[in-house]
C-alpha cells in the first residue's frame, strides 16, 4: 500500500486497527513512534546496483492503556512527516515488535489494516541459474536403473 492510499483510507475509517498475519491485533493502545522514509542502496547477487525507498511506520505497544490513536491524528502525523522530511508517495513498510522486530507490508480489508508478511527473493535469478519454476516430473518418467535397484526378496536392503 502506498502512502496516498492510507491517507485516503484514514479519511473514511473510525478506528485504526492493525491485524498481524496470525490473526491477532496489535493492542489498541499502540503508538506510532516513527514515520519516516528509508532508502536502501544495495547490490544484488548478480552485481546489479539497486535502490529501494519505503515509507516506514514503527508501531510500539506502550503501557499507556488510555491511548487510542484516531485516524485524523495519524493523518496529521503523516502530513507533518511529508512536510518536514519531504516524504513521497512510496510503499509503506511497518515495523512492529512481537517476539522480535518484524517488518511487514501493509494491506487493508475494508475495516482493518493488515500487516502482511514480507518475503525474500533472489533479484538476479537469471544470473544465478535458478529456474523460475521447479520442473514437475512424474516418477513414472524417471529412467529405471535396474543395476542399482532393490527388489522385494533381493536381500539388498
Secondary structure, DSSP 8 states (H G I E B T S, - for coil): -BHHHHHHHHTT-S---EE-TTS-B--TTEEEEEEEEEEEEEE-TTS-EEEEEEEEEEEEE-S-TT----HHHHHHHHHHHHHHH---S-BEEEEEESSSEEEEEEEE-SSSEEEEE-----TTHHHHT--SS-----GGGS---GGG---TTSS--
